[in-house]
Amino acid sequence: MEPFKNLLNAALVDRMAAHLQRAWPGFDAQAFAAQATAGLDALEMKARAMQLADALEATLPADFDHAATVLESALAPAWPGGRLGSDDPCRDGLEGWALWPAGEFVARRGLGQPARGLQALHALTQRFSAEFAIRPFIAAHPALAFDTLQRWTNDPSAHVRRLVSEGSRPRLPWGLQLKALIRDPAPTLPLLRALMDDDSEYVRRSVANHLNDIAKDHPAVVTGWVREHAPGGTGTRLALLRHASRTLVKRGDPAMLDAWGLGSALQGQARLALAPACVRLGESLELDVTLVSHAPGAQKLVIDYAVHHLKADGSLSPKVFKGWNLVLAAGETRRLARRHSMRPVTTRQYRPGRHVLDLRVNGQVLAVAEFALETD
């Protein structure tokens, strides 16, 4: 698979230059391309975007309103609905990954004229996403930003409505952390309430991820949200709330499990077996789970498992994985199987030796097994 960083390449720079020069004949396309592509292939993705933003700063008009107008005039037609890309990026104007550096330019130069900057982001986000670029505006001009976001909850573009939620997430991956919202998420709750039942799944998924962000710092807020909005909810709303609850459910948070009717411990037995006893990095571990009900009635169960990875100091660090959601009938015995891949991932360092896997039923650890990991 082609690395994402290669999407910001010399060919894209040439197309950007041509569209910007079309929008403003005074644009120095040659100077832009030279600065944007200098050593580009040696850079990682974010560094490439920042270098292109530097080149925009050096070549767009010094007056921000003029510069924003040039960017807006160079844009491709707005993407309809939940469309997320083009088969031929930037053929008809600026769109897609070209707008990451454009959004960064607006975030750098537009904070002195925040209303104009937000207007530009409204246009850019309909051709890519301005979720990174809007965050400095929220941090520096919260009153204006939240007033604008509240209006945008009724915008006809799903891309704009998604920006309301995604751009204000407290802990957006790769984005500037909004520390004020990490401390107190209250300003975003009216926005999420307005978008929770949005027609677009693209928007609703962002709302779920935003609530899941809040749950990491304020679990009671999201548990209360589920208790308030789940009863009588539609299928799409319940799906959103389940996705928003995923971190707390994985943690076995008692209040969240109770909110979903999962607060009761298993009445019965849970057994866990692993094979092989020694697995090589890149291979898979087979989980064999047996549940035996001793209850007189059906039991609603969420079953997850945690792999405890070996750390450099010899301690173990758990990582929880989703397992099964099921209803165990009275007196039933149920066998479950799962293959867990031990393939390498860039976010974790694997060490050879003893590892542990535990089985969690409704948040309680009911069975534990060990396995050895070989990395050579």
Helices and strands as residue ranges (DSSP letters): G 4-7, H 10-23, H 29-37, G 40-42, H 45-59, H 64-73, G 96-98, H 99-109, H 114-124, H 135-140, H 142-152, H 158-166, H 179-183, G 186-188, H 189-195, H 201-217, H 219-229, H 235-244, H 246-251, H 254-259, E 268-275, E 278-280, E 284-293, E 299-310, E 316-328, E 333-341, E 353-361, E 364-374
